[in-house]
Amino acid sequence: RSLRSSYFESSRLAGRTDFMQDTMRGGIRAVLVIQMLAQALLLVSCSTANSSCSEGLCDMSLVQLGVKIMPESQADLDFMKQGQLHLGVKHMSKTGGSGLINLLNIMAVNLEKLPYAPYAPIYIREQDALTPERKVNTFMISAVRNPCDWYVSLFAFESLWTDVSFHSGDFFDGGSMNANKTKFEHWLRWALGGTGDHPVSPDALGVMSIRYWETFISQNDAKIDFYNGHELDQYVKNNTDQSKIDDMSRFNLTPSMVDCWVHDETYYDDLEACLHKYEHFSGAKLEWEPFENARTQGTQKNPSKHRPCSYYYSPDLAALVMRHDRYMFE
């Protein structure tokens, strides 16, 4: 930044400043294009390797494109304790996290990077718990979404990687907009553990609640197997402890481990407020042009293909989600 400033101040030739700014913008656009191409290649390779791609592998594709995942070593943890307040993202799937990661990589081009990291922000995967050690000296952002919307998005995502014959064809029909409401209901009741042998109580926690409990409250890393779309019902049935329900009853979105929350329903407004807070507390300056472009063009979010949430839910089905994931609504 100091080199850039001195260049602008000392330049006596007309047009040099504009040239430098255009060059910087071109570099940012080039990085965005490279990231988009790399993400597409990873998704293709993932789909050919596994017909039922787990969210832990494919949904977080940007994290696996060389982005620094923390902590990787004791040296990483030691480095995090030093210097400027770092910017971090705790990824939660189906809440706009992939778009957030992509955007912050560009906005944070001038921030100090951790050793061997291609980008400045620190990323913690969904299945990795957010512990005090992983958050040290870091302004942590995470995201949340209305559970009814979250399940529709998860349903649409799973339909991309799961063969239509799964579960006797009761769940997916291969349609591009996933418009079969009956199959969505069958899938959701199954995913919430309400079908098959030993169905869970309506008071049991839903998939979304368990994931937030696991990563923010228990502070234990999750088993990646539980992010396989074929195992969602077992994930719920294996997490019916009353102690977990009691823990979730105390869950809230006030700053504790997470410094700032982004709600999917007010995505860009919340993200803008979070990033201004980070600048205020850290003294760092982010590049805001990519943010304004993303908000204007809607290019950063990565929506799945499905109808509006209200299309899928009967009153009974909505009540079921509100029961299982009641603490996420509160």
Buried (B, 14 or more C-beta within 10 A) or exposed (E): EEEEEEEEEEEEEEEEEEEBEEEBBEEBEEBBEEBEEBBEEBBEEBEEEEEEBBBBBBBBBBBBBEBBBBBEEEEBBEBBEEEEBBBBBBBBBBBBBBBBBBBBBBBBBEBEBBEEBEBBBBBBBBBBBBBEEBBBBBBBBBBBBBBBBBBBBBBBBBBBBBEBEBBEEBBBEEEEEBBBBEBBBBBBBBBBBBBEEEBBEEEBBBBBBBBBBBBBBBBEEBBEEBBBBBBBBBBBBBBBEEEBBEBBEEBEBEEEBBBBBBBBEEBBEBBBBBBEBBBEEBEBEBBEBBBEBBBEEEBBBBEBBBBEBEEBBEEEBBEBBBBBBBBBEE
